[in-house]
Amino acid sequence: MRKPAIKLKGTVAGLYRTEGKGFVTSSVDGLDLGFDGIAADAHGGPTRKTGGREPWYPRGTEIRNERQLSILSLNELAEIAETLAIPELRPEWIGGNLTLEGLPRLSELPPRTLLFFENGVTIKIDGDNGPCRLSGRSIAQHYPERTDIEFGFVKAAQHKRGLVAWVEKPGSISLGEAFEARLPEQWIYDPNEPR
């Protein structure tokens, strides 16, 4: 069964970038995006080195960088925090670059979704961002009395960890800016199902 393409509207609730080498980000009022992502950001660049997410390559293999940006939902972060029984989970702690409002179940947006921002930037969604222990460890630093968060985050954030994306059309994004999400036609591929 195929679902038709649709359009949804939303706004930018937060913008963040790294300072230095780590993946933790800091809040900013605007982001300048090029074809390499955010200039001098830890996740920027046209290529990246593989890690545990790509077991089909030896670690450190250079591949195209489809993970230039980490996009999060404040609602999903609140759900994760509630599951972990912590007062808050900030986007900065897990390396977020954009928080968006207006899109229900943001982490479920399909690959190939395009985000068209009113000032001209276009971002292409690669897919959902699987939760990892590194992010859990970063959160746990803010709750040192809790020893269960590093591993607990991986389970609590399943299908709520946001999206990874890359810049299709460069430009600048501002806090509060409106955007339109254009979801492609969707279907579940089944090689045994007749056309």
C-alpha positions as a Markdown table, in Angstrom:
| # | Residue | x | y | z |
|---|---|---|---|---|
| 1 | Met | 0.0 | 0.0 | 0.0 |
| 2 | Arg | 1.3 | 3.4 | -0.9 |
| 3 | Lys | 0.8 | 6.6 | 1.0 |
| 4 | Pro | 0.8 | 9.8 | -1.0 |
| 5 | Ala | 3.3 | 12.6 | -0.6 |
| 6 | Ile | 2.3 | 15.2 | 2.0 |
| 7 | Lys | 3.4 | 18.7 | 3.3 |
| 8 | Leu | 3.6 | 19.8 | 6.9 |
| 9 | Lys | 4.5 | 23.1 | 8.5 |
| 10 | Gly | 6.7 | 23.8 | 11.5 |
| 11 | Thr | 9.0 | 26.3 | 13.2 |
| 12 | Val | 12.6 | 26.2 | 14.5 |
| 13 | Ala | 12.5 | 26.1 | 18.3 |
| 14 | Gly | 16.3 | 25.9 | 18.9 |
| 15 | Leu | 19.6 | 26.0 | 17.1 |
| 16 | Tyr | 22.9 | 24.6 | 18.4 |
| 17 | Arg | 26.5 | 24.0 | 17.4 |
| 18 | Thr | 29.6 | 22.4 | 18.8 |
| 19 | Glu | 32.4 | 24.4 | 20.4 |
| 20 | Gly | 35.7 | 22.5 | 20.1 |
| 21 | Lys | 36.0 | 18.8 | 19.4 |
| 22 | Gly | 33.3 | 17.1 | 21.4 |
| 23 | Phe | 29.8 | 16.4 | 20.2 |
| 24 | Val | 28.0 | 18.4 | 23.0 |
| 25 | Thr | 26.5 | 21.6 | 21.5 |
| 26 | Ser | 25.7 | 25.1 | 22.7 |
| 27 | Ser | 22.6 | 27.3 | 21.9 |
| 28 | Val | 23.0 | 29.9 | 19.2 |
| 29 | Asp | 20.6 | 32.4 | 17.5 |
| 30 | Gly | 21.4 | 31.3 | 13.9 |
| 31 | Leu | 23.3 | 28.7 | 11.9 |
| 32 | Asp | 25.2 | 29.3 | 8.7 |
| 33 | Leu | 25.0 | 26.1 | 6.6 |
| 34 | Gly | 27.1 | 25.1 | 3.7 |
| 35 | Phe | 27.4 | 22.0 | 1.6 |
| 36 | Asp | 29.6 | 20.6 | 4.4 |
| 37 | Gly | 27.0 | 21.3 | 7.1 |
| 38 | Ile | 27.9 | 23.7 | 9.9 |
| 39 | Ala | 31.4 | 25.2 | 9.4 |
| 40 | Ala | 34.0 | 23.9 | 12.0 |
| 41 | Asp | 31.3 | 21.8 | 13.7 |
| 42 | Ala | 32.2 | 18.3 | 15.0 |
| 43 | His | 29.8 | 16.7 | 12.6 |
| 44 | Gly | 30.5 | 18.9 | 9.6 |
| 45 | Gly | 32.4 | 17.9 | 6.4 |
| 46 | Pro | 31.6 | 16.2 | 3.1 |
| 47 | Thr | 32.8 | 12.8 | 4.5 |
| 48 | Arg | 33.1 | 11.1 | 7.9 |
| 49 | Lys | 34.8 | 8.1 | 9.4 |
| 50 | Thr | 32.7 | 5.0 | 10.1 |
| 51 | Gly | 32.1 | 3.7 | 13.6 |
| 52 | Gly | 29.8 | 1.2 | 15.4 |
| 53 | Arg | 26.8 | 2.3 | 13.3 |
| 54 | Glu | 28.4 | 0.8 | 10.1 |
| 55 | Pro | 29.5 | -2.7 | 11.0 |
| 56 | Trp | 29.8 | -3.6 | 7.3 |
| 57 | Tyr | 32.9 | -1.5 | 7.0 |
| 58 | Pro | 36.1 | -1.5 | 9.1 |
| 59 | Arg | 36.0 | 1.2 | 11.7 |
| 60 | Gly | 37.6 | 4.4 | 10.4 |
| 61 | Thr | 36.6 | 3.9 | 6.7 |
| 62 | Glu | 35.9 | 7.2 | 5.0 |
| 63 | Ile | 32.4 | 7.5 | 3.7 |
| 64 | Arg | 30.0 | 10.3 | 2.6 |
| 65 | Asn | 28.7 | 12.3 | 5.5 |
| 66 | Glu | 24.9 | 11.9 | 5.7 |
| 67 | Arg | 25.0 | 12.9 | 9.4 |
| 68 | Gln | 25.9 | 16.6 | 9.2 |
| 69 | Leu | 23.0 | 17.7 | 11.3 |
| 70 | Ser | 21.1 | 16.2 | 14.3 |
| 71 | Ile | 17.5 | 17.2 | 14.4 |
| 72 | Leu | 15.4 | 16.8 | 17.6 |
| 73 | Ser | 11.9 | 17.2 | 18.9 |
| 74 | Leu | 11.3 | 18.9 | 22.3 |
| 75 | Asn | 8.3 | 16.7 | 22.8 |
| 76 | Glu | 10.2 | 13.5 | 22.2 |
| 77 | Leu | 13.0 | 14.7 | 24.5 |
| 78 | Ala | 10.4 | 15.3 | 27.2 |
| 79 | Glu | 9.1 | 11.8 | 26.7 |
| 80 | Ile | 12.6 | 10.3 | 27.0 |
| 81 | Ala | 13.2 | 12.4 | 30.2 |
| 82 | Glu | 9.9 | 11.1 | 31.7 |
| 83 | Thr | 10.8 | 7.5 | 30.9 |
| 84 | Leu | 14.3 | 8.0 | 32.5 |
| 85 | Ala | 12.6 | 9.8 | 35.5 |
| 86 | Ile | 14.8 | 12.8 | 35.1 |
| 87 | Pro | 13.7 | 16.5 | 35.3 |
| 88 | Glu | 15.0 | 17.4 | 31.8 |
| 89 | Leu | 16.9 | 16.3 | 28.8 |
| 90 | Arg | 18.5 | 19.2 | 26.9 |
| 91 | Pro | 19.2 | 19.0 | 23.2 |
| 92 | Glu | 22.8 | 20.2 | 23.8 |
| 93 | Trp | 23.6 | 17.2 | 26.0 |
| 94 | Ile | 23.1 | 14.8 | 23.1 |
| 95 | Gly | 24.6 | 16.9 | 20.3 |
| 96 | Gly | 21.4 | 18.4 | 18.8 |
| 97 | Asn | 21.7 | 21.0 | 16.1 |
| 98 | Leu | 18.1 | 21.9 | 15.5 |
| 99 | Thr | 14.9 | 21.4 | 17.6 |
| 100 | Leu | 11.7 | 21.7 | 15.6 |
| 101 | Glu | 8.1 | 22.2 | 16.6 |
| 102 | Gly | 5.0 | 21.4 | 14.7 |
| 103 | Leu | 5.8 | 17.9 | 13.4 |
| 104 | Pro | 4.2 | 15.0 | 15.4 |
| 105 | Arg | 6.5 | 12.0 | 15.9 |
| 106 | Leu | 9.4 | 13.8 | 14.3 |
| 107 | Ser | 11.7 | 10.8 | 14.6 |
| 108 | Glu | 9.4 | 8.8 | 12.3 |
| 109 | Leu | 9.8 | 11.2 | 9.3 |
| 110 | Pro | 10.8 | 9.0 | 6.4 |
| 111 | Pro | 14.2 | 9.2 | 4.6 |
| 112 | Arg | 14.1 | 11.6 | 1.6 |
| 113 | Thr | 11.9 | 14.1 | 3.5 |
| 114 | Leu | 12.9 | 17.6 | 2.5 |
| 115 | Leu | 12.8 | 20.6 | 5.0 |
| 116 | Phe | 12.4 | 23.9 | 3.1 |
| 117 | Phe | 13.2 | 26.8 | 5.5 |
| 118 | Glu | 11.7 | 30.3 | 4.7 |
| 119 | Asn | 15.1 | 31.9 | 4.3 |
| 120 | Gly | 16.1 | 29.5 | 1.6 |
| 121 | Val | 17.9 | 26.6 | 3.2 |
| 122 | Thr | 16.9 | 23.0 | 2.3 |
| 123 | Ile | 17.8 | 20.0 | 4.5 |
| 124 | Lys | 17.4 | 16.4 | 3.4 |
| 125 | Ile | 16.6 | 13.8 | 6.0 |
| 126 | Asp | 18.7 | 10.7 | 5.8 |
| 127 | Gly | 16.9 | 8.8 | 8.5 |
| 128 | Asp | 16.3 | 8.3 | 12.2 |
| 129 | Asn | 19.2 | 8.6 | 14.6 |
| 130 | Gly | 19.7 | 5.5 | 16.7 |
| 131 | Pro | 20.4 | 6.2 | 20.4 |
| 132 | Cys | 23.8 | 5.4 | 21.7 |
| 133 | Arg | 25.7 | 5.0 | 25.0 |
| 134 | Leu | 27.8 | 8.0 | 24.3 |
| 135 | Ser | 24.7 | 10.2 | 24.5 |
| 136 | Gly | 23.5 | 8.3 | 27.5 |
| 137 | Arg | 26.9 | 9.0 | 29.2 |
| 138 | Ser | 26.6 | 12.7 | 28.4 |
| 139 | Ile | 23.2 | 12.9 | 30.0 |
| 140 | Ala | 24.4 | 10.9 | 33.1 |
| 141 | Gln | 27.0 | 13.6 | 33.8 |
| 142 | His | 24.1 | 15.9 | 34.7 |
| 143 | Tyr | 22.7 | 13.3 | 37.1 |
| 144 | Pro | 25.8 | 11.8 | 38.8 |
| 145 | Glu | 23.7 | 10.0 | 41.4 |
| 146 | Arg | 22.1 | 7.8 | 38.7 |
| 147 | Thr | 24.1 | 4.9 | 37.4 |
| 148 | Asp | 21.4 | 3.6 | 35.1 |
| 149 | Ile | 21.1 | 6.4 | 32.6 |
| 150 | Glu | 24.0 | 5.6 | 30.3 |
| 151 | Phe | 22.4 | 2.3 | 29.3 |
| 152 | Gly | 18.8 | 3.3 | 30.1 |
| 153 | Phe | 18.9 | 6.1 | 27.5 |
| 154 | Val | 19.4 | 3.6 | 24.6 |
| 155 | Lys | 16.2 | 1.9 | 25.4 |
| 156 | Ala | 14.2 | 5.0 | 26.5 |
| 157 | Ala | 15.2 | 6.9 | 23.3 |
| 158 | Gln | 14.4 | 4.1 | 20.8 |
| 159 | His | 12.5 | 5.7 | 17.9 |
| 160 | Lys | 12.5 | 9.1 | 19.7 |
| 161 | Arg | 16.2 | 10.1 | 19.2 |
| 162 | Gly | 15.5 | 12.4 | 16.3 |
| 163 | Leu | 16.9 | 12.4 | 12.8 |
| 164 | Val | 20.2 | 12.9 | 11.0 |
| 165 | Ala | 20.3 | 15.0 | 7.8 |
| 166 | Trp | 22.5 | 16.8 | 5.4 |
| 167 | Val | 22.4 | 20.2 | 3.7 |
| 168 | Glu | 21.0 | 20.1 | 0.2 |
| 169 | Lys | 20.8 | 23.9 | -0.3 |
| 170 | Pro | 23.0 | 26.2 | 1.8 |
| 171 | Gly | 22.1 | 29.4 | 3.6 |
| 172 | Ser | 21.2 | 30.6 | 7.1 |
| 173 | Ile | 18.6 | 29.4 | 9.5 |
| 174 | Ser | 17.3 | 31.6 | 12.3 |
| 175 | Leu | 15.6 | 30.9 | 15.6 |
| 176 | Gly | 11.8 | 31.0 | 15.1 |
| 177 | Glu | 12.0 | 30.6 | 11.4 |
| 178 | Ala | 9.2 | 28.7 | 9.7 |
| 179 | Phe | 9.7 | 25.7 | 7.4 |
| 180 | Glu | 7.7 | 23.2 | 5.3 |
| 181 | Ala | 8.4 | 19.5 | 5.5 |
| 182 | Arg | 7.7 | 17.7 | 2.2 |
| 183 | Leu | 7.3 | 14.0 | 2.8 |
| 184 | Pro | 7.8 | 11.7 | -0.2 |
| 185 | Glu | 5.3 | 9.1 | -1.3 |
| 186 | Gln | 5.8 | 6.1 | 1.1 |
| 187 | Trp | 5.3 | 2.4 | 1.0 |
| 188 | Ile | 6.6 | -0.7 | 2.7 |
| 189 | Tyr | 8.8 | -2.8 | 0.4 |
| 190 | Asp | 8.0 | -6.5 | 0.4 |
| 191 | Pro | 9.8 | -8.5 | -2.3 |
| 192 | Asn | 7.1 | -11.2 | -2.1 |
| 193 | Glu | 4.1 | -8.8 | -2.6 |
| 194 | Pro | 2.9 | -8.6 | -6.2 |
| 195 | Arg | 2.7 | -5.2 | -7.9 |
